[in-house]
Amino acid sequence: MKENEVLAMPTDVRTPYQSITNQDQMIWYLNAQHVVAKWNNIIINATTGKEQLEIMDKSGVFASDVKLTFDFGGEPITTTGLKEEPLEFYTSFINPLKKRRFNIASNVDVVEFGENYLRFNFKHSIFMNEALSIVGENQCILISKDNKFFISSAYIKVILNNTEHAY
């Protein structure tokens, strides 16, 4: 598998999760939890798409060539990196927001321990002021380079998008 390969969400919700069976797997799991928690907290304060991408880039959560795929139920939107390519998408979403964002992420569920990667799922909920506005099911690939762990790809399936009140 290529490091930045975007993997589709499982089509069967009964997909068995993989158990942690050794110390190396525990280290991968704990690092996945860490990057999800950090991602969860860095996406709530930016006021522009450019600022959001800068925060994401400097966070240490994402590989420099990260592939992010957003599936709103139509044609998925895929971007690579955190510079120019995703700027239009993030600007169109972040810049007009008027309400404060709060984010909650679920625990990490291991889908697959690979030889040099971890595939995992988690869910996130974004509240704008006090209204539940976005819910997503995410599948990510975590890689390690120079003893640092990064998300190399994420497939974000949006299952609730109720943001009209936030603009």
C-alpha positions in Angstrom: 0.0 0.0 0.0 1.2 3.5 -0.8 1.6 5.8 2.2 -0.9 8.4 1.0 -3.5 6.0 -0.5 -7.0 7.1 0.4 -9.0 4.1 1.5 -12.8 4.1 1.3 -14.9 3.7 4.4 -16.0 0.1 5.1 -19.3 -0.7 3.4 -20.3 -3.1 6.1 -20.7 -1.6 9.5 -20.0 -5.0 11.0 -16.4 -4.8 9.8 -14.5 -6.4 12.7 -12.0 -4.2 14.4 -8.5 -5.5 15.1 -7.4 -6.1 18.7 -4.1 -4.8 20.1 -1.9 -7.7 20.8 1.6 -6.3 21.4 3.5 -3.2 22.6 4.3 -1.9 19.1 0.6 -2.0 18.3 -0.2 -0.1 21.5 2.3 2.6 20.5 0.6 3.0 17.1 -2.8 3.1 18.8 -1.8 5.7 21.4 -0.3 7.9 18.7 -3.5 7.6 16.6 -5.4 8.8 19.7 -3.0 11.7 20.1 -3.2 12.9 16.5 -7.0 12.7 16.6 -7.2 14.7 19.8 -4.9 17.3 18.5 -6.8 17.5 15.1 -10.0 17.8 17.2 -8.6 20.9 19.0 -6.9 22.7 16.1 -9.8 23.0 13.8 -12.0 25.2 16.0 -10.3 28.6 16.2 -9.4 29.7 12.7 -11.4 32.5 11.1 -10.2 32.0 7.5 -9.5 29.0 5.3 -5.9 30.2 5.0 -5.5 30.4 8.7 -7.0 26.9 9.1 -4.6 25.4 6.7 -1.6 27.1 8.3 -2.7 25.8 11.7 -3.1 22.3 10.3 0.3 22.5 8.6 2.1 23.6 11.7 0.3 21.1 14.0 2.5 18.1 13.3 -0.6 16.0 12.8 -0.6 15.7 9.0 2.0 14.5 6.5 3.1 17.3 4.1 1.4 15.5 1.2 -1.8 14.4 3.2 -4.8 13.4 1.1 -8.1 14.6 2.5 -11.3 13.3 1.0 -14.6 14.9 2.0 -17.7 12.9 1.1 -20.9 15.0 1.5 -23.0 12.3 -0.3 -22.3 13.5 -3.9 -19.0 13.6 -5.7 -16.2 13.4 -3.1 -13.8 16.3 -2.9 -10.2 15.2 -2.6 -7.2 17.5 -1.9 -3.5 16.9 -1.5 -1.3 18.8 0.9 -2.2 21.8 3.1 -1.2 24.7 0.9 -2.8 25.8 -2.4 -5.0 22.9 -3.5 -7.4 22.8 -0.5 -7.5 26.6 0.0 -10.7 27.2 -2.0 -12.5 24.5 -0.2 -11.5 25.7 3.3 -12.1 29.3 2.4 -15.6 28.6 1.2 -16.4 26.9 4.5 -14.5 28.8 7.2 -14.5 32.4 6.1 -18.3 33.0 6.2 -18.8 31.3 9.6 -20.3 33.5 12.3 -20.7 31.1 15.1 -18.0 29.6 17.4 -17.1 25.9 16.8 -16.7 23.1 19.3 -15.6 19.7 18.3 -16.0 16.2 19.9 -14.2 13.2 18.5 -14.8 9.5 19.4 -12.2 7.0 20.4 -10.0 5.5 17.8 -11.1 2.1 16.4 -8.3 0.0 14.9 -9.3 -1.4 11.5 -5.9 -2.7 10.5 -2.3 -2.8 11.7 -0.1 -2.8 8.7 3.6 -3.3 8.5 4.3 0.4 8.5 0.9 2.0 8.9 -2.3 1.9 11.0 -5.7 2.2 9.5 -8.3 3.4 12.0 -11.8 4.9 12.2 -13.3 7.6 14.4 -16.3 9.9 14.4 -16.5 13.6 15.0 -19.2 16.0 15.9 -19.0 19.8 15.3 -21.2 22.1 17.3 -21.7 25.7 16.1 -22.6 27.5 19.2 -24.9 25.0 20.9 -26.3 23.3 17.8 -25.0 20.0 16.5 -24.1 21.0 13.0 -21.8 18.4 11.4 -21.2 14.7 12.1 -18.6 12.7 10.2 -17.3 9.2 10.0 -13.6 9.2 9.3 -11.1 6.6 8.2 -7.5 7.5 8.4 -4.1 6.1 7.6 -1.4 6.9 10.2 2.3 6.5 9.1 5.6 7.0 11.0 8.7 8.8 9.8 11.7 9.5 11.9 9.7 8.3 15.0 7.0 10.9 14.4 3.4 9.8 13.5 1.3 11.6 10.9 -2.0 11.2 9.2 -1.2 10.5 5.5 -4.8 10.3 4.4 -8.3 10.7 5.7 -11.7 9.9 4.2 -14.3 12.0 5.9 -17.9 10.9 5.2 -20.2 13.6 6.4 -23.4 12.0 7.7 -25.0 15.2 9.0 -24.5 18.7 7.6 -26.8 21.2 9.2 -24.7 24.4 9.0 -27.2 26.9 7.6 -27.6 28.6 11.0 -23.8 29.1 11.3 -23.5 31.8 8.6 
